């Protein structure tokens, strides 16, 4: 349960950063490269491709 909660919090933060980048016109792309979380074996790469990664 704690792992699930941590996962949900990480996804919420990731989604917030993606939305912020869209609003700012992709001026903060390096943040996403550094903050990308692949160790959860997530499908977030789809979202990264959508915003130009």
C-alpha positions as CSV (number, residue, x, y, z in Angstrom):
1,X,0.0,0.0,0.0
2,X,2.8,2.4,0.8
3,X,4.6,1.6,-2.4
4,X,1.3,2.2,-4.3
5,X,0.9,5.6,-2.6
6,X,4.5,6.6,-3.4
7,X,3.9,5.5,-7.1
8,X,0.7,7.7,-7.2
9,X,2.6,10.7,-5.9
10,X,5.4,10.3,-8.4
11,X,2.9,10.0,-11.3
12,X,1.1,13.1,-10.1
13,X,4.3,15.1,-9.9
14,X,5.4,13.8,-13.4
15,X,2.0,14.8,-14.8
16,X,2.2,18.3,-13.3
17,X,5.7,18.8,-14.9
18,X,4.5,17.6,-18.3
19,X,1.5,20.0,-18.1
20,X,3.8,22.9,-17.1
21,X,6.1,22.2,-20.0
22,X,3.2,22.3,-22.4
23,X,2.1,25.7,-21.0
24,X,5.6,27.1,-21.2
25,X,6.1,26.1,-24.8
26,X,8.6,23.3,-24.2
27,X,11.3,25.6,-22.7
28,X,12.1,23.3,-19.9
29,X,12.8,20.0,-21.7
30,X,16.1,19.3,-19.9
31,X,14.1,19.0,-16.6
32,X,12.1,16.1,-18.1
33,X,15.2,14.3,-19.3
34,X,16.7,14.5,-15.8
35,X,13.5,13.6,-13.9
36,X,12.3,10.8,-16.1
37,X,11.5,7.8,-14.0
38,X,11.9,4.5,-15.9
39,X,12.5,2.2,-12.9
40,X,8.8,1.9,-12.3
41,X,8.5,0.2,-15.7
42,X,5.8,2.7,-16.6
43,X,4.2,3.7,-19.8
44,X,5.2,7.4,-19.2
45,X,7.4,7.2,-22.3
46,X,4.2,7.7,-24.4
47,X,3.6,11.0,-22.7
48,X,7.2,12.1,-23.2
49,X,6.9,11.4,-27.0
50,X,3.7,13.4,-27.1
51,X,5.5,16.6,-26.0
52,X,8.5,16.1,-28.3
53,X,10.9,13.7,-26.6
